[in-house]
Protein backbone atom coordinates (compact mmCIF):
# COMPACT_ATOMS: atom_id res chain seq x y z
CA UNK A 1 0.00 0.00 0.00
CA UNK A 2 1.89 3.08 -1.15
CA UNK A 3 1.53 6.13 1.07
CA UNK A 4 4.31 8.68 0.77
CA UNK A 5 2.88 11.71 2.56
CA UNK A 6 4.13 12.84 5.94
CA UNK A 7 0.91 14.73 6.70
CA UNK A 8 -1.02 11.75 8.06
CA UNK A 9 -2.51 12.71 11.43
CA UNK A 10 -4.83 9.81 12.23
CA UNK A 11 -5.76 6.40 10.93
CA UNK A 12 -8.84 4.26 11.45
CA UNK A 13 -9.63 0.74 10.27
CA UNK A 14 -13.00 -0.94 9.59
CA UNK A 15 -14.67 -3.03 6.90
CA UNK A 16 -16.38 -0.20 4.98
CA UNK A 17 -17.48 -2.25 1.97
CA UNK A 18 -18.54 -5.32 4.00
CA UNK A 19 -16.35 -7.71 2.00
CA UNK A 20 -14.63 -9.22 5.04
CA UNK A 21 -11.38 -7.28 4.55
CA UNK A 22 -10.16 -4.37 6.66
CA UNK A 23 -10.25 -0.95 4.98
CA UNK A 24 -8.13 2.03 6.04
CA UNK A 25 -8.92 5.76 6.22
CA UNK A 26 -6.06 8.20 6.84
CA UNK A 27 -6.80 11.77 7.97
CA UNK A 28 -4.31 14.25 6.53
CA UNK A 29 -3.67 17.95 6.96
CA UNK A 30 -2.29 18.98 3.56
CA UNK A 31 -3.94 16.65 1.04
CA UNK A 32 -7.23 14.81 0.59
CA UNK A 33 -7.99 12.23 3.26
CA UNK A 34 -7.02 8.80 1.97
CA UNK A 35 -9.20 5.68 1.62
CA UNK A 36 -7.68 2.27 0.95
CA UNK A 37 -10.11 -0.64 0.49
CA UNK A 38 -8.74 -4.02 1.46
CA UNK A 39 -8.82 -6.93 -0.95
CA UNK A 40 -7.23 -10.37 -0.99
CA UNK A 41 -3.62 -9.61 -0.08
CA UNK A 42 -3.66 -5.92 -1.07
CA UNK A 43 -5.10 -2.48 -0.45
CA UNK A 44 -6.56 -0.48 -3.35
CA UNK A 45 -6.55 3.33 -3.29
CA UNK A 46 -10.15 4.60 -3.44
CA UNK A 47 -9.40 8.13 -2.26
CA UNK A 48 -11.69 9.82 -4.86
CA UNK A 49 -14.63 7.91 -3.32
CA UNK A 50 -14.34 10.14 -0.24
CA UNK A 51 -15.28 13.14 -2.40
CA UNK A 52 -12.72 15.57 -0.96
CA UNK A 53 -10.16 17.68 -2.77
CA UNK A 54 -8.58 19.30 0.28
CA UNK A 55 -8.45 18.47 3.94
CA UNK A 56 -7.10 19.65 7.25
CA UNK A 57 -8.40 16.66 9.17
CA UNK A 58 -6.65 15.85 12.41
CA UNK A 59 -8.74 12.88 13.48
CA UNK A 60 -10.97 10.23 11.93
CA UNK A 61 -13.60 7.85 13.27
CA UNK A 62 -15.37 5.01 11.49
CA UNK A 63 -18.85 4.45 12.90
CA UNK A 64 -22.41 3.76 11.69
CA UNK A 65 -23.72 7.31 12.22
CA UNK A 66 -27.01 6.86 10.36
CA UNK A 67 -27.78 3.37 11.72
CA UNK A 68 -28.16 1.79 8.28
CA UNK A 69 -25.86 -1.17 8.92
CA UNK A 70 -22.68 0.08 7.27
CA UNK A 71 -19.76 2.10 8.57
CA UNK A 72 -19.54 5.84 7.79
CA UNK A 73 -16.49 8.14 7.92
CA UNK A 74 -16.35 11.10 10.32
CA UNK A 75 -13.39 13.48 10.39
CA UNK A 76 -12.56 16.53 12.47
CA UNK A 77 -11.16 19.54 10.63
CA UNK A 78 -8.32 20.79 12.82
CA UNK A 79 -8.36 24.26 11.26
CA UNK A 80 -12.07 25.02 11.68
CA UNK A 81 -13.27 22.52 14.28
CA UNK A 82 -15.89 21.32 11.78
CA UNK A 83 -17.01 17.69 11.80
CA UNK A 84 -17.34 16.13 8.36
CA UNK A 85 -19.53 13.09 7.88
CA UNK A 86 -19.37 10.99 4.73
CA UNK A 87 -22.19 8.46 4.62
CA UNK A 88 -21.48 4.99 3.34
CA UNK A 89 -24.65 4.80 1.29
CA UNK A 90 -24.49 1.27 -0.10
CA UNK A 91 -21.61 -0.52 1.67
CA UNK A 92 -19.38 -0.06 -1.37
CA UNK A 93 -17.25 2.66 0.20
CA UNK A 94 -18.39 6.17 1.02
CA UNK A 95 -20.18 8.94 -0.80
CA UNK A 96 -19.74 12.66 -0.09
C-alpha positions as CSV (number, residue, x, y, z in Angstrom):
1,X,0.0,0.0,0.0
2,X,1.9,3.1,-1.1
3,X,1.5,6.1,1.1
4,X,4.3,8.7,0.8
5,X,2.9,11.7,2.6
6,X,4.1,12.8,5.9
7,X,0.9,14.7,6.7
8,X,-1.0,11.8,8.1
9,X,-2.5,12.7,11.4
10,X,-4.8,9.8,12.2
11,X,-5.8,6.4,10.9
12,X,-8.8,4.3,11.4
13,X,-9.6,0.7,10.3
14,X,-13.0,-0.9,9.6
15,X,-14.7,-3.0,6.9
16,X,-16.4,-0.2,5.0
17,X,-17.5,-2.2,2.0
18,X,-18.5,-5.3,4.0
19,X,-16.4,-7.7,2.0
20,X,-14.6,-9.2,5.0
21,X,-11.4,-7.3,4.5
22,X,-10.2,-4.4,6.7
23,X,-10.2,-0.9,5.0
24,X,-8.1,2.0,6.0
25,X,-8.9,5.8,6.2
26,X,-6.1,8.2,6.8
27,X,-6.8,11.8,8.0
28,X,-4.3,14.3,6.5
29,X,-3.7,18.0,7.0
30,X,-2.3,19.0,3.6
31,X,-3.9,16.6,1.0
32,X,-7.2,14.8,0.6
33,X,-8.0,12.2,3.3
34,X,-7.0,8.8,2.0
35,X,-9.2,5.7,1.6
36,X,-7.7,2.3,0.9
37,X,-10.1,-0.6,0.5
38,X,-8.7,-4.0,1.5
39,X,-8.8,-6.9,-1.0
40,X,-7.2,-10.4,-1.0
41,X,-3.6,-9.6,-0.1
42,X,-3.7,-5.9,-1.1
43,X,-5.1,-2.5,-0.5
44,X,-6.6,-0.5,-3.3
45,X,-6.5,3.3,-3.3
46,X,-10.1,4.6,-3.4
47,X,-9.4,8.1,-2.3
48,X,-11.7,9.8,-4.9
49,X,-14.6,7.9,-3.3
50,X,-14.3,10.1,-0.2
51,X,-15.3,13.1,-2.4
52,X,-12.7,15.6,-1.0
53,X,-10.2,17.7,-2.8
54,X,-8.6,19.3,0.3
55,X,-8.5,18.5,3.9
56,X,-7.1,19.7,7.2
57,X,-8.4,16.7,9.2
58,X,-6.6,15.8,12.4
59,X,-8.7,12.9,13.5
60,X,-11.0,10.2,11.9
61,X,-13.6,7.8,13.3
62,X,-15.4,5.0,11.5
63,X,-18.9,4.5,12.9
64,X,-22.4,3.8,11.7
65,X,-23.7,7.3,12.2
66,X,-27.0,6.9,10.4
67,X,-27.8,3.4,11.7
68,X,-28.2,1.8,8.3
69,X,-25.9,-1.2,8.9
70,X,-22.7,0.1,7.3
71,X,-19.8,2.1,8.6
72,X,-19.5,5.8,7.8
73,X,-16.5,8.1,7.9
74,X,-16.3,11.1,10.3
75,X,-13.4,13.5,10.4
76,X,-12.6,16.5,12.5
77,X,-11.2,19.5,10.6
78,X,-8.3,20.8,12.8
79,X,-8.4,24.3,11.3
80,X,-12.1,25.0,11.7
81,X,-13.3,22.5,14.3
82,X,-15.9,21.3,11.8
83,X,-17.0,17.7,11.8
84,X,-17.3,16.1,8.4
85,X,-19.5,13.1,7.9
86,X,-19.4,11.0,4.7
87,X,-22.2,8.5,4.6
88,X,-21.5,5.0,3.3
89,X,-24.7,4.8,1.3
90,X,-24.5,1.3,-0.1
91,X,-21.6,-0.5,1.7
92,X,-19.4,-0.1,-1.4
93,X,-17.2,2.7,0.2
94,X,-18.4,6.2,1.0
95,X,-20.2,8.9,-0.8
96,X,-19.7,12.7,-0.1
